[in-house]
Amino acid sequence: MATSEVDSYLSQFSGPGLLAAQDLRARLTALIPDGEEGMSYGMPVIKVAGKAVAGWAINKAHLGYYPHSSLVLDKVQGLEGYKKSKGALQIPFDKPLADQVLVELVAIRRAMLSV
């Protein structure tokens, strides 16, 4: 898996979706400096020690954030106003997650994986 795969994925998009994705990607790579970027299930993912910590995808009107566990989202504070399912969070292009929320999402998933 390589960063070039994520770059290739991003090259398919433009406009607000691309800008929001680039911002989320930069924030996640800063939060997970020991992570390895790649693709999983057709979407960008950051793995640590081969285990998925955070995935995301560009959709029509939002970014999908995928913590790769159905247990993560219910443990995070500050998701009011965002649509979510058991294993996915919808982030409107014009409403990025607060830094603390993103930190919490990553920390909870890492703790679950012990990485």
N, C-alpha and C positions, 0 to 999 in steps of 0.2 A: 504494500500500500504506500502511496506517495502523495505528497502535496499536489503534484501535477494532476492527479485524478480529480481533486477538488477544484483546481483551477479550470480543468476541462468542463466539469459540471457547471461552474459559474459562468463560463463563456456562452452558455445557452440563453442567458437572461440579460435583461437591461431594466432601467428605470428603478422605481422605488423598491422593488423586490430585491434587486441586485444590491442596492445600497444598504438595505437592512441586513441582508445576508453577509455582506462584507464586514459590517459593524459587529454582528454577532460572532462571526468567525474570529475576528481580531480579539474580541473580549474573551472568547473561550480559549483561544490559544495562549493568551496572557494568563488566564486562570489555571491552565493545565500545561505548564511549561515542559513537563516530562511526558506529555502525550504525543501520540503519533496520528497524524491525519490520514484518512483514507476514505473508502466508500464501503457502505454496508447496506444491503437492501435498497440499493440505488440512490442512497443519499449520503452526504458527508457525515463522517463520524470522527470522534477523537477517542482513541483507545489508550489505555495505560496497561502495560504488562499484558497486552493482547485482549484486554477486556473493555468493552464499550462503556464510556462514561457519559458522552453527550453526542446526540445526533440531531441534525436539523435538515430542513428542506424548504425550498421556495415553492409556495403554492400561489394560486391566483391573487388572493388579497391578503395573505398572511404568511409568516414563516411558521413551519411546524417545528416544535422542539420535542425531541424524543429522548427521555432519560434512560431508555432501554430497561425499564422496570416499571411495573404497574404500581409499585409501592412508594415511589419517590414523590409524585405530585401532591398527594394528600398530606405529606409531612412539611410542605413549604408554606410559609406565611407570605402574604402579599400578592396572591394570584387572583384576588377579587377583580372582576371586570375582564378577565381573560377566559375564553372558552377552553375547556379541557375535557378530555376523556380519561380513561384509566391510564393510558400510556402515552398521551400526546397533549401538547399545549399549543394553542393557536396564538401567535403573537402578531397583531396587526402591524403592518409596515411602519405606521406612524406612532406606534406605542411600544417602544422597546422596553424590555424588562429592566427594572431598577437593578443597579449593581449588586445590592445585597441579596436580592432574589436569585440572581444568577449564581452568586457565590454559594448560596444555600443549596440550590439544585445540584451543583457540582460536588459540594462537600457531602451531601447525603448519599449521592450515588457512589462516591469514592469510599465512604465509610462502609457501605454495603458490600463493596468488592474487596475491602481491605487493601486498597492500592493508593 
